[in-house]
Amino acid sequence: MYELTNVTKKYDQGKRSVTALSNVTVSIPDGQLVAIQGPTGGGKSTLLQMLGALDRPTDGTVLLGEADLSRLGGARLGVIRATTIGFVFQGINLIPTLTAQENVETALAPLGLSHADRRARASAALHAVGLGDRGRHLPAELSGGQQQRVAIARALVKEPTVLLADEPTGNLDEGTRDEIMDLLEGLWRDRGLTLIVVTHDSAVAKRAQRRLQIKQGVLAEIA
């Protein structure tokens, strides 16, 4: 699924250059559940941006299948983000004035589907995360865990092959954290997804088939 080779990312801050990723080389097979750990500022979010086609490396290559994300044009990257990669974030980022159903439908806007198709696919995605009866509720009428389920449905409605989750349980209590991880694991198994979770929580990371750690931009495998 992913093949990263000597990926380096540098940012200019005033007169100095900051290295966020340093010669990262890693393969992530199709269908694997991977956890990425590390301290704040260590490079986790930058690595996830590379995997999600949201940013390009300064040097090195990022392959997703046969697509080289480090060299494709913006339009092609946009298509990949819209059809192949689903994103789940700690901040959830639901639109407060839209219902759960409408929030999920927003992910389908770039695909040019009919209104009926969008509604049908969004409804199916909400059922898949256990919220089939909450489609007409606004985010403020839902609990934190339910809001995160809506966010997961929004990521799934595109029927992606890759799901990237950035601290998906960071704002949740322990019980709700376990419910969300049970849901993500179930979806990963049932749909054959490649699931990559960035987390500070060792209880979340221990669920993964594979654990990677990144510190000061350097990636290492955790046995």
C-alpha positions in Angstrom: 0.0 0.0 0.0 2.6 2.6 1.1 6.3 2.7 0.3 8.2 5.7 1.7 11.9 6.0 0.8 14.3 8.5 2.4 11.5 11.0 3.1 12.7 14.3 4.5 10.6 17.3 5.3 12.2 20.7 6.1 10.5 23.9 7.0 12.0 27.4 7.0 11.5 29.3 10.3 13.0 32.7 9.8 16.6 32.3 9.0 16.8 28.7 10.2 15.6 25.4 8.7 13.7 22.9 10.8 13.7 19.2 9.9 10.4 17.6 10.7 11.1 14.3 9.0 14.6 12.8 8.5 15.2 10.1 5.9 12.1 8.1 6.8 12.0 4.8 5.0 9.1 2.4 5.7 6.7 0.0 4.0 3.1 -0.4 5.1 1.4 -3.4 3.5 -2.2 -3.3 2.3 -4.7 -4.1 5.0 -2.4 -3.5 8.0 -3.3 -1.8 11.3 -0.5 0.5 12.3 0.0 2.8 15.3 2.4 5.7 15.1 3.5 7.1 18.5 5.9 9.8 19.6 6.2 13.1 21.5 4.6 16.3 20.5 6.6 17.9 17.8 8.3 14.7 16.9 7.0 14.5 13.4 3.8 12.4 13.7 1.5 14.9 12.1 3.9 15.7 9.4 4.2 12.0 8.5 0.4 11.7 8.5 0.2 14.7 6.1 2.6 12.8 3.7 0.5 9.6 3.9 -2.7 11.6 3.3 -1.4 13.5 0.3 -1.8 16.8 2.1 1.9 17.8 1.8 5.0 16.8 -0.2 8.4 15.9 1.1 11.4 18.1 0.6 13.3 15.0 -0.5 12.4 11.3 -1.0 9.4 9.5 -2.4 5.9 8.6 -1.0 4.2 5.8 -3.0 0.6 4.9 -2.5 0.2 1.8 -4.6 1.7 3.0 -7.9 0.9 6.7 -7.3 3.9 8.8 -6.3 2.3 11.3 -3.9 5.6 13.3 -3.8 5.4 14.2 -7.5 1.7 14.2 -8.6 0.0 17.5 -9.4 -2.6 19.1 -7.2 -5.6 18.0 -9.2 -4.6 14.3 -9.1 -3.8 14.5 -5.4 -7.2 16.0 -4.8 -8.8 13.0 -6.6 -6.8 10.5 -4.4 -7.9 12.3 -1.2 -11.5 12.3 -2.4 -11.7 8.7 -3.3 -8.9 6.6 -1.7 -8.1 8.1 1.7 -10.4 8.7 4.6 -9.5 11.1 7.4 -10.5 11.1 11.1 -9.2 13.9 13.3 -9.1 14.5 17.1 -10.9 17.8 16.6 -13.8 16.1 14.8 -14.6 19.3 12.8 -18.3 18.7 12.2 -20.2 21.7 10.8 -22.4 22.8 13.7 -25.3 24.0 11.6 -25.6 20.7 9.6 -27.2 17.5 10.8 -25.2 14.3 11.2 -26.6 13.1 7.8 -25.6 16.4 6.1 -22.1 16.4 7.7 -21.5 12.9 6.3 -22.8 14.0 2.8 -20.3 16.8 2.6 -17.5 14.3 2.0 -19.3 13.2 -1.2 -19.5 16.7 -2.7 -16.4 16.4 -4.9 -17.7 13.1 -6.4 -20.5 14.6 -8.4 -23.1 12.2 -7.2 -26.9 12.8 -7.3 -28.7 14.0 -4.2 -30.4 10.6 -3.8 -27.1 8.8 -4.0 -25.4 11.1 -1.5 -28.3 10.6 0.9 -28.3 6.8 0.5 -24.6 6.4 1.0 -24.5 8.8 4.0 -27.4 6.9 5.6 -25.6 3.6 5.1 -22.4 5.0 6.6 -24.3 6.2 9.7 -25.8 2.8 10.1 -22.3 1.3 9.9 -21.2 3.3 12.9 -24.3 2.6 14.9 -26.0 6.0 14.4 -28.7 5.1 11.9 -31.3 6.8 14.1 -29.3 10.0 14.7 -29.1 11.3 11.1 -31.3 14.4 11.8 -29.5 15.5 14.9 -27.2 18.5 15.0 -23.7 17.9 16.5 -24.6 19.8 19.7 -27.3 17.2 20.3 -24.8 14.4 20.2 -22.3 13.2 22.8 -18.6 13.4 22.1 -18.4 9.7 21.2 -21.4 10.1 18.9 -19.8 13.1 17.2 -16.6 11.0 16.6 -18.8 8.3 15.1 -20.3 10.8 12.7 -16.7 11.9 11.8 -15.8 8.2 11.1 -18.9 7.8 9.0 -17.9 10.9 7.0 -14.5 9.3 6.4 -16.0 5.9 5.4 -18.8 7.3 3.1 -16.2 7.7 0.3 -15.5 4.0 0.6 -11.7 4.5 0.9 -9.0 1.9 1.0 -7.0 3.8 3.5 -8.2 5.3 6.8 -5.9 7.8 8.6 -6.8 8.6 12.2 -5.0 11.4 14.0 -5.6 11.1 17.8 -9.2 9.8 17.2 -9.7 9.2 20.9 -7.7 12.1 22.3 -10.7 14.0 23.6 -12.7 11.0 24.9 -13.0 9.3 28.3 -11.6 5.8 28.7 -14.9 4.0 28.2 -15.8 6.0 25.0 -12.2 5.6 23.8 -12.5 1.8 23.9 -15.9 2.0 22.1 -14.4 4.1 19.3 -11.4 1.8 19.0 -13.7 -1.3 18.9 -15.6 0.4 16.1 -12.5 1.3 14.1 -11.1 -2.2 14.5 -14.3 -3.8 13.4 -14.5 -1.6 10.3 -10.9 -2.4 9.6 -11.5 -6.1 9.7 -14.9 -6.0 7.9 -13.8 -3.7 5.1 -10.1 -4.7 4.6 -8.9 -1.2 5.2 -5.4 -0.1 5.8 -5.8 1.7 9.1 -3.1 4.1 10.4 -3.6 5.6 13.9 -1.5 8.4 15.4 -1.8 8.3 19.1 -0.3 9.3 22.4 -2.3 6.6 24.2 -0.4 3.3 24.7 -3.7 1.4 25.3 -4.7 2.4 21.7 -1.3 1.7 20.3 -1.2 -1.8 21.8 -4.3 -2.8 19.6 -2.3 -2.4 16.4 -0.6 -5.1 14.5 2.5 -2.9 14.2 3.8 0.0 16.2 6.1 2.7 14.9 7.7 5.5 16.9 8.9 8.9 15.6 11.1 11.2 17.6 12.8 14.3 16.2 11.8 13.2 12.7 13.4 9.8 12.9 11.2 6.7 12.5 11.8 3.4 14.3 9.9 0.2 14.8 8.7 -0.9 18.2 9.1 -4.6 18.8 
